[in-house]
Every structure is written in structure tokens, then in C-alpha cells.
Amino acid sequence: METLFTIAWNSHYGLRQEFITPHSPEQNGMVERVIRTLKTNACTAIASRPCSTPVG
């Protein structure tokens, strides 16, 4: 359900809100790929940073 705030926000930024069936990743594949890429990049960045405390 759109509120007046979301309608004004979308209109101000030129966005169009589309509603899809819940729990259907095939309908929002691009967003799913972006989220997967962000998670992968975050995990890689965390894993590759040097440890601040010695281990062992």
C-alpha cells in the first residue's frame, strides 16, 4: 500500500513503484543479483583484511 510519503518521494525522484508477488525471486532477478554481488564483495573484503589481533 502506498502512503502519501512514498507517492511524494517517488514523484520527486522520478521513480515508479511496482508490486510483485511475495517470495518470487524470478520476478526481481536484477535486484537479487545486485544483493548477491554486494554480499560476495562484503565477504571478500572482510576475509581479505588483516587481522588486528594475532591468532595462535
ChimeraX commands (.cxc) that place a marker at each C-alpha (Angstrom):
marker #1 position 0.00,0.00,0.00 radius 0.5
marker #1 position 1.40,3.35,-1.00 radius 0.5
marker #1 position 1.37,6.14,1.55 radius 0.5
marker #1 position 1.34,9.82,0.72 radius 0.5
marker #1 position 5.01,9.95,1.69 radius 0.5
marker #1 position 6.04,7.20,-0.75 radius 0.5
marker #1 position 3.93,8.73,-3.52 radius 0.5
marker #1 position 5.58,12.13,-2.98 radius 0.5
marker #1 position 9.07,10.56,-2.68 radius 0.5
marker #1 position 8.65,8.54,-5.87 radius 0.5
marker #1 position 7.27,11.52,-7.73 radius 0.5
marker #1 position 10.10,13.79,-6.56 radius 0.5
marker #1 position 12.82,11.38,-7.67 radius 0.5
marker #1 position 11.04,10.17,-10.80 radius 0.5
marker #1 position 10.63,6.61,-9.53 radius 0.5
marker #1 position 7.90,4.13,-10.34 radius 0.5
marker #1 position 6.91,1.60,-7.70 radius 0.5
marker #1 position 5.94,-1.86,-8.89 radius 0.5
marker #1 position 4.44,-4.53,-6.69 radius 0.5
marker #1 position 5.33,-8.16,-7.28 radius 0.5
marker #1 position 4.28,-11.48,-5.86 radius 0.5
marker #1 position 5.98,-12.09,-2.50 radius 0.5
marker #1 position 8.78,-14.68,-2.33 radius 0.5
marker #1 position 9.24,-14.90,-6.09 radius 0.5
marker #1 position 12.88,-14.08,-6.90 radius 0.5
marker #1 position 12.33,-14.81,-10.58 radius 0.5
marker #1 position 10.32,-11.58,-10.79 radius 0.5
marker #1 position 13.06,-9.42,-9.28 radius 0.5
marker #1 position 16.13,-11.14,-10.68 radius 0.5
marker #1 position 18.17,-7.96,-11.18 radius 0.5
marker #1 position 17.75,-6.94,-7.54 radius 0.5
marker #1 position 18.61,-10.47,-6.40 radius 0.5
marker #1 position 21.83,-10.37,-8.46 radius 0.5
marker #1 position 22.81,-6.97,-7.05 radius 0.5
marker #1 position 22.23,-8.16,-3.47 radius 0.5
marker #1 position 24.23,-11.35,-4.12 radius 0.5
marker #1 position 27.09,-9.30,-5.60 radius 0.5
marker #1 position 27.10,-6.91,-2.61 radius 0.5
marker #1 position 27.16,-9.83,-0.17 radius 0.5
marker #1 position 30.00,-11.50,-2.06 radius 0.5
marker #1 position 32.02,-8.29,-2.16 radius 0.5
marker #1 position 31.45,-7.65,1.55 radius 0.5
marker #1 position 32.52,-11.18,2.49 radius 0.5
marker #1 position 35.62,-10.89,0.30 radius 0.5
marker #1 position 36.56,-7.54,1.85 radius 0.5
marker #1 position 36.12,-8.89,5.37 radius 0.5
marker #1 position 38.07,-12.06,4.64 radius 0.5
marker #1 position 40.97,-10.23,2.99 radius 0.5
marker #1 position 41.57,-7.59,5.66 radius 0.5
marker #1 position 44.47,-8.16,8.02 radius 0.5
marker #1 position 43.70,-9.48,11.48 radius 0.5
marker #1 position 44.01,-6.85,14.21 radius 0.5
marker #1 position 44.93,-9.43,16.83 radius 0.5
marker #1 position 47.42,-12.25,16.36 radius 0.5
marker #1 position 45.96,-15.72,16.17 radius 0.5
marker #1 position 47.69,-18.60,17.90 radius 0.5
marker link #1:1,2 radius 0.2
marker link #1:2,3 radius 0.2
marker link #1:3,4 radius 0.2
marker link #1:4,5 radius 0.2
marker link #1:5,6 radius 0.2
marker link #1:6,7 radius 0.2
marker link #1:7,8 radius 0.2
marker link #1:8,9 radius 0.2
marker link #1:9,10 radius 0.2
marker link #1:10,11 radius 0.2
marker link #1:11,12 radius 0.2
marker link #1:12,13 radius 0.2
marker link #1:13,14 radius 0.2
marker link #1:14,15 radius 0.2
marker link #1:15,16 radius 0.2
marker link #1:16,17 radius 0.2
marker link #1:17,18 radius 0.2
marker link #1:18,19 radius 0.2
marker link #1:19,20 radius 0.2
marker link #1:20,21 radius 0.2
marker link #1:21,22 radius 0.2
marker link #1:22,23 radius 0.2
marker link #1:23,24 radius 0.2
marker link #1:24,25 radius 0.2
marker link #1:25,26 radius 0.2
marker link #1:26,27 radius 0.2
marker link #1:27,28 radius 0.2
marker link #1:28,29 radius 0.2
marker link #1:29,30 radius 0.2
marker link #1:30,31 radius 0.2
marker link #1:31,32 radius 0.2
marker link #1:32,33 radius 0.2
marker link #1:33,34 radius 0.2
marker link #1:34,35 radius 0.2
marker link #1:35,36 radius 0.2
marker link #1:36,37 radius 0.2
marker link #1:37,38 radius 0.2
marker link #1:38,39 radius 0.2
marker link #1:39,40 radius 0.2
marker link #1:40,41 radius 0.2
marker link #1:41,42 radius 0.2
marker link #1:42,43 radius 0.2
marker link #1:43,44 radius 0.2
marker link #1:44,45 radius 0.2
marker link #1:45,46 radius 0.2
marker link #1:46,47 radius 0.2
marker link #1:47,48 radius 0.2
marker link #1:48,49 radius 0.2
marker link #1:49,50 radius 0.2
marker link #1:50,51 radius 0.2
marker link #1:51,52 radius 0.2
marker link #1:52,53 radius 0.2
marker link #1:53,54 radius 0.2
marker link #1:54,55 radius 0.2
marker link #1:55,56 radius 0.2
view
